[in-house]
Amino acid sequence: MKRLSVYPAISDPERLTAYNELAGPAVRAGGGRLLSRGGRVVAHEAGITQRVVLIEFDSFEQAVAAYESEAYQKALVALPDGFERDFRIIEAID
């Protein structure tokens, strides 16, 4: 199962530091494996080239539980105002 975050608008990328310091350990504690974070992107059609984060979990339920965890909710509080995210938890095809 995958969790995908796309950031169409980041007004101040350096303010992501506090969120990243909390989110990374929370995701790993929930069983998530970071596959991509802000690397190179080539966008086609209506795609966006801003920051894209892709995380893999063993199950859909595990991904939802990691998002709903107390540790990740604390990370969300640290996400600064002015950030726009398209956050999805998607079930992968086996």
Backbone hydrogen bonds in HBPLUS format (Angstrom, degrees):
<---DONOR---> <-ACCEPTOR-->    atom                        ^
c    i                          cat <-CA-CA->   ^        H-A-AA   ^      H-
h    n   atom  resd res      DA  || num        DHA   H-A  angle D-A-AA Bond
n    s   type  num  typ     dist DA aas  dist angle  dist       angle   num
A0057-PHE N   A0001-MET O   2.82 MM  56  5.19 163.8  1.84 150.7 154.2     1
A0002-LYS N   A0090-ILE O   3.02 MM  88  5.39 159.6  2.06 164.2 167.2     2
A0090-ILE N   A0002-LYS O   2.83 MM  88  5.39 159.5  1.88 155.6 162.2     3
A0003-ARG N   A0055-ILE O   2.73 MM  52  5.06 151.9  1.81 153.9 159.3     4
A0055-ILE N   A0003-ARG O   2.88 MM  52  5.06 163.2  1.91 151.9 157.0     5
A0004-LEU N   A0088-ARG O   2.78 MM  84  5.21 160.2  1.82 154.3 160.9     6
A0088-ARG N   A0004-LEU O   2.76 MM  84  5.21 164.2  1.78 161.9 166.7     7
A0005-SER N   A0053-VAL O   2.89 MM  48  5.03 161.2  1.93 148.3 152.8     8
A0053-VAL N   A0005-SER O   2.78 MM  48  5.03 163.2  1.81 154.6 158.5     9
A0006-VAL N   A0086-ASP O   2.92 MM  80  5.03 150.5  2.01 130.6 140.3    10
A0086-ASP N   A0006-VAL O   2.69 MM  80  5.03 155.0  1.75 152.6 160.8    11
A0007-TYR N   A0051-ARG O   2.96 MM  44  5.36 164.5  1.98 164.5 165.5    12
A0084-GLU N   A0009-ALA O   3.06 MM  75  5.09 168.1  2.07 147.6 148.8    13
A0015-ARG N   A0012-ASP O   2.95 MM   3  5.72 156.9  2.01 125.4 132.0    14
A0016-LEU N   A0013-PRO O   3.07 MM   3  5.61 164.3  2.10 115.8 119.9    15
A0017-THR N   A0014-GLU O   3.40 MM   3  5.98 170.5  2.41 113.7 116.1    16
A0020-ASN N   A0016-LEU O   2.83 MM   4  6.03 169.8  1.84 166.2 169.4    17
A0021-GLU N   A0017-THR O   2.95 MM   4  6.14 156.4  2.01 154.5 160.4    18
A0022-LEU N   A0019-TYR O   3.10 MM   3  5.36 134.4  2.32 103.5 115.6    19
A0023-ALA N   A0019-TYR O   2.70 MM   4  5.78 166.8  1.72 163.8 168.7    20
A0024-GLY N   A0020-ASN O   3.12 MM   4  5.75 168.6  2.14 139.5 143.1    21
A0026-ALA N   A0022-LEU O   3.28 MM   4  6.35 154.6  2.35 143.2 150.7    22
A0027-VAL N   A0023-ALA O   2.83 MM   4  5.99 160.3  1.87 161.1 165.3    23
A0028-ARG N   A0024-GLY O   3.00 MM   4  6.25 168.1  2.01 157.0 160.3    24
A0029-ALA N   A0025-PRO O   2.86 MM   4  5.94 156.7  1.92 145.2 152.0    25
A0030-GLY N   A0026-ALA O   3.10 MM   4  6.25 134.5  2.32 134.8 146.2    26
A0030-GLY N   A0027-VAL O   3.08 MM   3  5.07 128.9  2.35  95.0 108.8    27
A0032-GLY N   A0027-VAL O   2.84 MM   5  5.11 158.8  1.89 149.8 143.1    28
A0031-GLY N   A0028-ARG O   3.00 MM   3  5.07 160.8  2.03 107.2 111.6    29
A0033-ARG N   A0056-GLU O   2.82 MM  23  5.11 151.0  1.91 145.3 155.1    30
A0056-GLU N   A0033-ARG O   2.87 MM  23  5.11 167.2  1.88 144.2 146.3    31
A0035-LEU N   A0054-LEU O   2.81 MM  19  5.43 163.0  1.83 156.5 159.5    32
A0036-SER N   A0054-LEU O   3.21 MM  18  5.04 148.8  2.31 140.9 139.8    33
A0054-LEU N   A0036-SER O   2.87 MM  18  5.04 158.5  1.92 138.6 142.8    34
A0038-GLY N   A0052-VAL O   2.95 MM  14  5.27 167.2  1.97 144.3 148.3    35
A0047-GLY N   A0044-HIS O   2.86 MM   3  5.29 160.1  1.90 134.3 139.5    36
A0063-ALA N   A0059-SER O   3.16 MM   4  6.49 151.7  2.25 143.5 150.5    37
A0064-VAL N   A0060-PHE O   3.01 MM   4  6.38 158.8  2.06 153.5 159.1    38
A0065-ALA N   A0061-GLU O   2.90 MM   4  6.08 163.2  1.93 149.1 154.1    39
A0066-ALA N   A0062-GLN O   2.94 MM   4  6.10 151.9  2.02 143.5 151.0    40
A0067-TYR N   A0063-ALA O   3.08 MM   4  6.34 156.8  2.14 146.4 152.0    41
A0068-GLU N   A0064-VAL O   2.95 MM   4  6.20 157.3  2.00 151.4 158.0    42
A0069-SER N   A0065-ALA O   2.94 MM   4  5.91 112.0  2.41 137.6 153.1    43
A0069-SER N   A0066-ALA O   3.31 MM   3  5.10 152.3  2.39  94.8 102.9    44
A0073-GLN N   A0069-SER O   2.99 MM   4  6.21 157.2  2.04 151.2 158.2    45
A0074-LYS N   A0070-GLU O   3.04 MM   4  6.29 146.4  2.16 145.6 153.6    46
A0075-ALA N   A0071-ALA O   3.24 MM   4  6.57 145.1  2.37 136.2 145.3    47
A0075-ALA N   A0072-TYR O   3.02 MM   3  4.90 116.6  2.43  91.2 107.2    48
A0076-LEU N   A0072-TYR O   2.96 MM   4  6.34 151.5  2.05 150.0 157.4    49
A0077-VAL N   A0073-GLN O   3.26 MM   4  6.55 145.1  2.39 139.7 147.6    50
A0078-ALA N   A0075-ALA O   2.95 MM   3  5.17 130.3  2.21 101.4 115.1    51
A0079-LEU N   A0076-LEU O   3.07 MM   3  5.14 151.8  2.15 101.1 109.9    52
